[in-house]
């Protein structure tokens, strides 16, 4: 079953189990909702999630709000500005939110 029309990049399944993200052939990141029950796969209509797709491998954050992408060195994307989120004390925050031994 085809999800996209044209030349799309490799898909990334969201962790919420309800969406599929993929780079389109025209430079956008697309998302399509889906449901699966037994042998039946039902897809929604693809929609633009982001107008400029990064060139490289994609990964979607667990909340489905952000992308992580590998960027090619020296390509046109190397000269543009990108936002980077740095998580300081990640292990401490994880231990605080998910206590062990209870």
ABEGO torsion letter per residue (X at the ends): XBABBEBBBBBBBBAAGABBBBBBAAGBBBBBBBBBBEABBBBBBBBBABABBBBEBBBBBAAGABBBBBBBBGBAAAABBBBBBBBBGAAAAAAAABBBGX
